[in-house]
């Protein structure tokens, strides 16, 4: 029981709830959309775009947090 309490922190519970909302929202949007870049355009389902951007946001946030932790550790030395 103690391991469950350590695992289910407030941040993780909020992260799980937000992830579930994004997944439900994404699967309700199957329509194809056109994404226009400077020199080309791509047509893909909105579902794919939402999930890619969500995963990209998680990855960038995780990398920035790691950078902050490393910087803080160096500052303490």
N, CA and C atoms as a LAMMPS dump frame, in Angstrom:
ITEM: TIMESTEP
0
ITEM: NUMBER OF ATOMS
231
ITEM: BOX BOUNDS ff ff ff
-5.0000000000000000e+02 5.0000000000000000e+02
-5.0000000000000000e+02 5.0000000000000000e+02
-5.0000000000000000e+02 5.0000000000000000e+02
ITEM: ATOMS id mol type element x y z
1 1 1 N 0.817 -1.196 0
2 1 2 C 0 0 0
3 1 3 C 0.861 1.261 0
4 2 1 N 1.981 1.175 0.691
5 2 2 C 2.89 2.324 0.748
6 2 3 C 3.475 2.637 -0.634
7 3 1 N 3.749 1.598 -1.42
8 3 2 C 4.291 1.813 -2.77
9 3 3 C 3.274 2.511 -3.659
10 4 1 N 1.997 2.17 -3.481
11 4 2 C 0.941 2.808 -4.271
12 4 3 C 0.846 4.287 -3.919
13 5 1 N 0.943 4.618 -2.635
14 5 2 C 0.885 6.019 -2.212
15 5 3 C 2.061 6.812 -2.779
16 6 1 N 3.244 6.187 -2.832
17 6 2 C 4.408 6.879 -3.393
18 6 3 C 4.253 7.079 -4.894
19 7 1 N 3.637 6.108 -5.561
20 7 2 C 3.49 6.197 -7.016
21 7 3 C 2.414 7.194 -7.42
22 8 1 N 1.291 7.202 -6.723
23 8 2 C 0.167 8.058 -7.091
24 8 3 C 0.259 9.421 -6.412
25 9 1 N 1.173 10.227 -6.899
26 9 2 C 1.281 11.596 -6.401
27 9 3 C 0.247 12.469 -7.111
28 10 1 N 0.055 13.67 -6.62
29 10 2 C -0.914 14.595 -7.222
30 10 3 C -0.542 14.886 -8.677
31 11 1 N 0.739 15.11 -8.954
32 11 2 C 1.176 15.406 -10.322
33 11 3 C 0.862 14.245 -11.26
34 12 1 N 1.1 13.042 -10.816
35 12 2 C 0.838 11.874 -11.666
36 12 3 C -0.649 11.672 -11.9
37 13 1 N -1.455 11.89 -10.876
38 13 2 C -2.906 11.746 -11.043
39 13 3 C -3.42 12.786 -12.044
40 14 1 N -2.962 14.026 -11.917
41 14 2 C -3.365 15.075 -12.854
42 14 3 C -2.878 14.732 -14.261
43 15 1 N -1.659 14.234 -14.38
44 15 2 C -1.123 13.841 -15.679
45 15 3 C -1.934 12.736 -16.331
46 16 1 N -2.347 11.752 -15.542
47 16 2 C -3.152 10.654 -16.063
48 16 3 C -4.519 11.157 -16.518
49 17 1 N -5.141 12.02 -15.725
50 17 2 C -6.458 12.559 -16.085
51 17 3 C -6.365 13.398 -17.354
52 18 1 N -5.367 14.265 -17.444
53 18 2 C -5.199 15.097 -18.64
54 18 3 C -4.931 14.218 -19.861
55 19 1 N -4.104 13.202 -19.702
56 19 2 C -3.818 12.292 -20.814
57 19 3 C -5.083 11.582 -21.29
58 20 1 N -5.901 11.144 -20.37
59 20 2 C -7.157 10.492 -20.754
60 20 3 C -8.078 11.454 -21.503
61 21 1 N -8.176 12.701 -21.04
62 21 2 C -8.996 13.693 -21.734
63 21 3 C -8.474 13.949 -23.146
64 22 1 N -7.16 14.068 -23.302
65 22 2 C -6.58 14.306 -24.633
66 22 3 C -6.841 13.121 -25.548
67 23 1 N -6.695 11.913 -25.043
68 23 2 C -6.925 10.718 -25.866
69 23 3 C -8.388 10.631 -26.294
70 24 1 N -9.307 10.873 -25.385
71 24 2 C -10.729 10.854 -25.741
72 24 3 C -11.036 11.947 -26.765
73 25 1 N -10.514 13.146 -26.541
74 25 2 C -10.718 14.254 -27.477
75 25 3 C -10.15 13.914 -28.85
76 26 1 N -8.957 13.341 -28.883
77 26 2 C -8.314 13.015 -30.152
78 26 3 C -9.127 11.976 -30.927
79 27 1 N -9.614 10.955 -30.255
80 27 2 C -10.352 9.908 -30.95
81 27 3 C -11.743 10.357 -31.402
82 28 1 N -12.197 11.505 -30.954
83 28 2 C -13.455 12.053 -31.446
84 28 3 C -13.253 12.935 -32.674
85 29 1 N -12.008 13.128 -33.085
86 29 2 C -11.696 13.99 -34.231
87 29 3 C -10.944 13.195 -35.293
88 30 1 N -11.693 12.55 -36.168
89 30 2 C -11.096 11.714 -37.218
90 30 3 C -10.975 12.438 -38.55
91 31 1 N -11.592 13.603 -38.674
92 31 2 C -11.607 14.287 -39.97
93 31 3 C -10.201 14.585 -40.459
94 32 1 N -9.973 14.43 -41.752
95 32 2 C -8.655 14.802 -42.293
96 32 3 C -8.514 16.326 -42.345
97 33 1 N -7.322 16.795 -42.059
98 33 2 C -7.025 18.223 -42.133
99 33 3 C -5.777 18.409 -42.982
100 34 1 N -5.627 19.601 -43.52
101 34 2 C -4.447 19.933 -44.312
102 34 3 C -3.569 20.857 -43.489
103 35 1 N -2.313 20.482 -43.343
104 35 2 C -1.346 21.286 -42.605
105 35 3 C -0.435 21.931 -43.642
106 36 1 N -0.454 23.252 -43.715
107 36 2 C 0.345 23.981 -44.691
108 36 3 C 1.624 24.498 -44.048
109 37 1 N 2.745 24.089 -44.613
110 37 2 C 4.043 24.616 -44.219
111 37 3 C 4.476 25.625 -45.271
112 38 1 N 5.676 26.115 -45.171
113 38 2 C 6.141 27.158 -46.086
114 38 3 C 6.107 26.689 -47.538
115 39 1 N 6.708 25.525 -47.825
116 39 2 C 6.828 25.071 -49.208
117 39 3 C 5.985 23.845 -49.54
118 40 1 N 5.319 23.259 -48.577
119 40 2 C 4.531 22.054 -48.864
120 40 3 C 3.378 21.936 -47.877
121 41 1 N 2.498 21.004 -48.172
122 41 2 C 1.372 20.763 -47.272
123 41 3 C 1.195 19.254 -47.082
124 42 1 N 0.639 18.904 -45.936
125 42 2 C 0.425 17.502 -45.585
126 42 3 C -1.048 17.343 -45.212
127 43 1 N -1.646 16.257 -45.655
128 43 2 C -3.035 15.957 -45.284
129 43 3 C -3.02 14.716 -44.397
130 44 1 N -3.54 14.86 -43.179
131 44 2 C -3.575 13.737 -42.24
132 44 3 C -4.793 13.886 -41.335
133 45 1 N -5.203 12.797 -40.684
134 45 2 C -6.327 12.907 -39.742
135 45 3 C -5.961 13.805 -38.557
136 46 1 N -6.924 14.551 -38.085
137 46 2 C -6.706 15.441 -36.945
138 46 3 C -6.28 14.641 -35.719
139 47 1 N -6.752 13.407 -35.6
140 47 2 C -6.359 12.509 -34.518
141 47 3 C -4.839 12.387 -34.437
142 48 1 N -4.209 12.155 -35.567
143 48 2 C -2.749 11.989 -35.604
144 48 3 C -2.058 13.271 -35.179
145 49 1 N -2.539 14.391 -35.67
146 49 2 C -1.934 15.68 -35.325
147 49 3 C -2.034 15.97 -33.828
148 50 1 N -3.196 15.725 -33.246
149 50 2 C -3.387 15.971 -31.811
150 50 3 C -2.453 15.096 -30.992
151 51 1 N -2.385 13.805 -31.315
152 51 2 C -1.538 12.889 -30.541
153 51 3 C -0.055 13.204 -30.706
154 52 1 N 0.375 13.547 -31.916
155 52 2 C 1.79 13.897 -32.136
156 52 3 C 2.156 15.145 -31.337
157 53 1 N 1.308 16.164 -31.371
158 53 2 C 1.608 17.391 -30.639
159 53 3 C 1.58 17.178 -29.133
160 54 1 N 0.681 16.323 -28.659
161 54 2 C 0.629 16.009 -27.229
162 54 3 C 1.905 15.3 -26.789
163 55 1 N 2.33 14.304 -27.557
164 55 2 C 3.56 13.573 -27.226
165 55 3 C 4.772 14.491 -27.324
166 56 1 N 4.789 15.355 -28.319
167 56 2 C 5.888 16.312 -28.456
168 56 3 C 5.938 17.269 -27.264
169 57 1 N 4.784 17.72 -26.789
170 57 2 C 4.73 18.593 -25.619
171 57 3 C 5.228 17.895 -24.361
172 58 1 N 4.857 16.621 -24.195
173 58 2 C 5.339 15.856 -23.049
174 58 3 C 6.853 15.711 -23.114
175 59 1 N 7.37 15.385 -24.293
176 59 2 C 8.819 15.193 -24.449
177 59 3 C 9.584 16.481 -24.173
178 60 1 N 9.11 17.599 -24.693
179 60 2 C 9.795 18.877 -24.465
180 60 3 C 9.746 19.252 -22.984
181 61 1 N 8.603 19.061 -22.353
182 61 2 C 8.497 19.347 -20.918
183 61 3 C 9.426 18.484 -20.093
184 62 1 N 9.518 17.212 -20.435
185 62 2 C 10.406 16.285 -19.721
186 62 3 C 11.866 16.687 -19.908
187 63 1 N 12.237 17.033 -21.141
188 63 2 C 13.621 17.447 -21.395
189 63 3 C 13.965 18.748 -20.681
190 64 1 N 13.038 19.692 -20.651
191 64 2 C 13.294 20.958 -19.955
192 64 3 C 13.419 20.73 -18.448
193 65 1 N 12.611 19.834 -17.898
194 65 2 C 12.706 19.535 -16.473
195 65 3 C 14.049 18.904 -16.155
196 66 1 N 14.505 17.973 -16.996
197 66 2 C 15.81 17.345 -16.776
198 66 3 C 16.916 18.378 -16.816
199 67 1 N 16.808 19.331 -17.749
200 67 2 C 17.817 20.381 -17.862
201 67 3 C 17.826 21.24 -16.596
202 68 1 N 16.645 21.574 -16.078
203 68 2 C 16.551 22.369 -14.853
204 68 3 C 17.142 21.623 -13.665
205 69 1 N 16.895 20.326 -13.575
206 69 2 C 17.419 19.528 -12.465
207 69 3 C 18.945 19.476 -12.537
208 70 1 N 19.488 19.281 -13.737
209 70 2 C 20.942 19.244 -13.895
210 70 3 C 21.56 20.601 -13.573
211 71 1 N 20.915 21.681 -14
212 71 2 C 21.431 23.015 -13.726
213 71 3 C 21.408 23.305 -12.233
214 72 1 N 20.335 22.906 -11.56
215 72 2 C 20.237 23.122 -10.121
216 72 3 C 21.287 22.307 -9.365
217 73 1 N 21.559 21.091 -9.839
218 73 2 C 22.573 20.259 -9.198
219 73 3 C 23.961 20.871 -9.365
220 74 1 N 24.24 21.434 -10.517
221 74 2 C 25.537 22.089 -10.745
222 74 3 C 25.672 23.345 -9.893
223 75 1 N 24.581 24.071 -9.709
224 75 2 C 24.624 25.31 -8.922
225 75 3 C 24.898 25.024 -7.454
226 76 1 N 24.464 23.854 -6.974
227 76 2 C 24.689 23.513 -5.566
228 76 3 C 26.147 23.15 -5.284
229 77 1 N 26.85 22.722 -6.297
230 77 2 C 28.254 22.287 -6.086
231 77 3 C 29.179 23.421 -5.855
